């Protein structure tokens, strides 16, 4: 039966790289956790129903304007809501005719 080769101990540089990778992973998981908690909290409230009522009453007003008005009413001064146009699609290649 073959024996396992001995593993070499990790150097301090290797350990520092592993620690940085673990810190980045932890930060990413915390961000996902907070986003999920926020989503659950919003789902438990009636914010979405209220927003739908506002949309029904103000049909001529764009969603961006409604959201910006809500943010202004809440008192946030440095938040801006903008609408980003959809990126243009790449044109499709012309199809070649099949020859029989």
Secondary structure, 3 states (H helix, E strand, C coil): CCCCCCCCCCCHHHHHHHHHHHHHHHHHHHHHHHHHHHHHHHHHCCHHHHHHHHHHHCCCCCHHHHHHHHHHHHCCCCCCCCCCCCCCCCCCCCCCCCCC
